[in-house]
Each structure stands twice: as C-alpha cells, then as structure tokens.
Amino acid sequence: MQVLQVQLEIRPDPAEVGRARRWARSRLAGSGIAADESLAETLVLLVSELVTNAVVHTGCPAVLRLSLPLAAADSATVRLEVADASDRAPVPRCVDGDATGGRGLALVDGLADRWGWSPEGGGKRIWCELDRCDEPRDAATAYGGGVSAYEVLAFDVV
C-alpha cells in the first residue's frame, strides 16, 4: 500500500494547535478517511494533544508529520509524529480532578494503538499509530486487553 507522508512546521505559539488540527483534517480527504469517521476524529484529537505538548512544554519550534494511506482500505495504519528541539523526555503526570491540564499523554495512551518517543539529534520525536479496522474494537481490545498504566487516570477525569 502506498503512503502519503506530509509535514507541517509548528511555531511555539498556542494558536498553532488550531492550525495543526485544520491542516490534519484537510490531509485526510485524499487518504480515503472520511471526516466523520471515528479514526479521523481520534487522529485530530491526538494531533491536538501532541502539538499542544510541544508548544506548551518545549517553547521550541516543532514539526508535525502524518503518514496516511493513499487509498481507502479495510485495514491500514496512520502514523502521527511530532519532533521538537527539546531534549526533555515526555513525562506522564498524575493530576487531580480539578486540574485543567496534564492528561495529554494519558489520552494518547488510551486512544492510540501504539505510541512512544525517541531521542532525535538534540531533540526528540513523539509518535503514535492508529490502525484502521473494518470492524470496531471492543473496550478490552481498545486498551490492549489489559489495564493501561494510565487507564485509572484517564477514566478518573470522566
């Protein structure tokens, strides 16, 4: 399967988060992923979380990359990456119910099929992948069949 790889440079400005979401939505149309498909909604939320983390926690420019299937398929993988110039590792935080932030990596952990990070040059790359399936996943499958390290945190907020 052919994959389209696109990227967007992000300035260290909170307004860039909205621009990144709009950009990601505009790239989905050519990949056969409908705007109202749950995969598209999840992808845009993950873009928002990872770009927000880069903008808020690093103060450095970043690069958002998407790898999208070129044609509709019953199963395909969509990959999202955010690379920035900060060498600080992403650190999941435990926050109380009144906090207005600090849940981004818990959301990524709960929504992505896989995610991780790696050092890159003087900075790092955070990535996540979503599998496009022809049938919806049940709750046990969606969270890896077991209890996620962040599951309690993610659901405590609801």
N, C-alpha and C positions, 0 to 999 in steps of 0.2 A: 504494500500500500504506500502511495506517495504521501508525503507530509509537507505541509507548508510551515516554514519557520519565519516568524516575523518578530520584530523587536521595536520597543519604544523607549526613548531616553526620558528619564524622570528627573525633574529638578527637585531639590529638597524644599518643597513648598506643599503644604496640606491641600491646596487646590489641585495638585497633580493627581490625587486619588480619584476624584471625579472624572478627570480627563482619561485616566487609565481604564476606568470602568467603561466609559463610552467607546474608547478605542478597542477594547476587548470585544464588546458587543458587535462592533462593526466588522470585526475579523471573522466572526462565527458564521455569517451568512454564506460565504464561499466554501465553507467546510462541510456543509450539509447538516449543521447543527442548528435547529430552529430556535429562535429567540425565546419561545415559550417552553422549550424542552427543559426538564429539570437539570440536565447536565449544564446547559447554558447559564441557568440561574446560579448553580453551585460554582461554576467557573468564575463568574463575575464577582461573587462574594469572596472567593479565595484571592482574586486579583486585588480586591479592596483591602483585605486583611494584610497581605504580604507587602503591598505598596505602602500602606499606612505604616507598617512596622519600619520599613526602610526610611520613610520620610521623617517619622517622629523620633525614632531611636538612633539614627546614624547622623542626620544632618548633612549627609553626603548625597551627591547625585547617584542615581541607580539606573539599571537597565532592566526592563520587563521584557521577557521573551515568551512567546507562545509557540508550541508545536502542535499543529492542528491537522487532522486527516483532510485530504483534498476532496474526497467523495464520501457520501453517506455510506455507512457500513453498520452492520448489526453490532459489531464489536470493534472498537478502536480505542487507543489511548490518547488523551490530551495531556500535554505537559506544560506546566507553567513554571517559570523561573524568574527570580528577582536577584540580580547581582548588584552589590554595592561595594564601596571602597572601605567600609569599616571592618576591622578585623575582630570585632566583638562577636562572640557566638550568640545565636538566638537562645534566650533563656525563658522557658515557660514560667509563668508566675502564678502563684496561688493568691487569689483576691477574694475579698468578702463580697457578699451580695449587694452592698451599696456602692461598690466601685464602678466607675463609668468606663473603665478600660482594663486591659490586662488579660483579656480572654482570647486574643487573636490566635495564638498557637494552639490553644485548646480547640478552637473552631477548625483550624487547619487539620489537626489530628482527627477530629471527628468526621470531617467531610471528605477529605482526600482518601483515595485508596492507598496511596503511599506518599511519604514526604520525608525530606531530610535536608541536610545542608553540608557544604564542604568549603574549606578554605580555597580561595582563588586569588592568586597574586598577593596583593596586600589587603585584600578584602575577603568576601565570601559570596557564595551562591546558595540561596534557599530555593528548593524546588518542591513541587508536588505533582502528582499524577491522578487523573480521573479516568476510569475505564468506562467506556460507553457500552452498555449492555442492552441486549434486546428484551430483557425482562427485568423488572425492578428487583432490587435486593431487599431481603427482609432485614430486620433490625440486627439479628445476630451476625449476618454476613456483612452488613454495613460497617460494623465496628470490629471487624477482624475475627468474629466468632468468640471473642473473649472480652474481658474488661480492659478498656483502654486506660493508660496511665492518667488520662485527663477526663475520663468519662464522668466521674463524680463531679468534677469541677464544671464540666460543660453542662450537665443537667441540673446542677445546683442553681444555676442562673435562671432557669425557666420558671 
